[in-house]
Structure formats: structure tokens, C-alpha cells
């Protein structure tokens, strides 16, 4: 089997490894970029090649306008990722990235007859559960920024810097627009494992909302709660990566 070793501005790979057996594609939370996954390779086996996806409006894609529609975002990601699906792959997404990952897996199945060997959902309620929170994407700038700041995922140096706010505001608004205006549709469940992670101190998502992801697979399913708030993937990074490795080893026929 030939493997791609040259990546593009959409698909990054901090530590390219053409001999890896699995590619792990990673999608960030709203306003986040691929850089949050750049150190993951240090705590994962060399058999797993970490490939963060850089969506428009940030990082290496800063000059491209961010998407405001989930459908168009996922469709474009699919076209960029296809050349790199020449070996088994898994997908991880946190918060907004979890929703994008789920829709991406659906599109790859329906339009390309491809599917990951595992889907990792992090910090996001199941899509069929209606949100009890008000939408914030269409709030005035100041009120919108206040609501985003309550998520505790924005560094103080950004919150307190007018220039940084001006830079991040349109990106975050676009991301929340794509997320909050997306309408879930019922489809057949997947036949590959889904592993879900949540933060023990995340007051915005209940374990029940995480367990509801079970409806979307006929294969193995699990929910694990890790230490931390909504952005537990930071403080519990090593534990999270340990669990990802364990799941891939347990459910993959490959020797990882």
C-alpha cells in the first residue's frame, strides 16, 4: 500500500510517519486551531500518526474566510482529507470539533463509501438532544464575547486584549453560527466503535447527554469522565491519550 507523506494547509502532521498503521485526524473546538494537537504524538505510539485538521479562518488557513454552515465545512474537509485515507484512520473531535467529526464520518460513508475504524467524541452532547441553552451566534459583539468567555476556554491574554478580540471574534462567531444553525437528521447508526469523553467539572454537559451517543453505533460504545471542565483535554491530556491508545488497541485488528 502506498501512503501519502506530503500534507497540505488543511491536513497537518507535526511528526510525519509514513510507517504508521493508523492516522488519527483531529478537529478542534470553536475558535481553536490545529496547534492544540501538535504535542499529541509525544504521548501516543509511533504506530499512530496524528493529523490535525486546520479549518479555514485560523492557523495556516488564517487568510481563508471561516465557514458559517456545517454542511459546507464538512463537505470541504472531506475533499481535502480523501487523499490521506489510504490507510486505516480514526477521527477525534472536541466540542464543536466533535460535531464536525460526526458529520464528517457520515459524509465519508454516504458519499465515498469510507469509514473510520473508530470515532472519538469529546465534550459534546449527542446531536439528537435539543439544546436547553439559548443561541449566542447572533448576539451583539460585546454580549457574544461575554458568553464565549464563560466557557473558560479563552486565555486571559486574549480576553483582555482588544486587538486579539478583534481577530478572534469573527472566527468564533462563524464557528458558533455553523454549530448552532445546524439541524440534525436521523440516519442509520455506524457499525464502528464510538468512544465518548467528558469533563467531571463540565457543568454545561451531563453524562446522560454523553451516553446518548450510543444511539449512533451498533458496535462498541463507552463513556469516560476525565478530570477537568469543558476543556479537560488540556489538564487530562495524558489520560485522554492513554484512553485513545487503549481503545484503538482493543478494537483494531492492527498491531498498534
Secondary structure, DSSP 4 states (H G I P E B T S, - for coil): --------SSB--TT--TT-SEEEEEEPPTT--GGGGTTGGGGS-TTEEEEEB--TTSGGGTTSPPPS-HHHHHHHHHHHHGGG-SS-EEEEEETHHHHHHHHHHHHHHHHHS---SEEEEES---TTSPP-SPP-TTS-HHHHHHHHHTTS-S-HHHHT-HHHHHHHHHHHHHHHHHHHS------PPBSSEEEEEEETT-TTS-HHHHHGGGGGBSS-EEEEEESSSTTHHHHTHHHHHHHHHHHHHHH-SS--
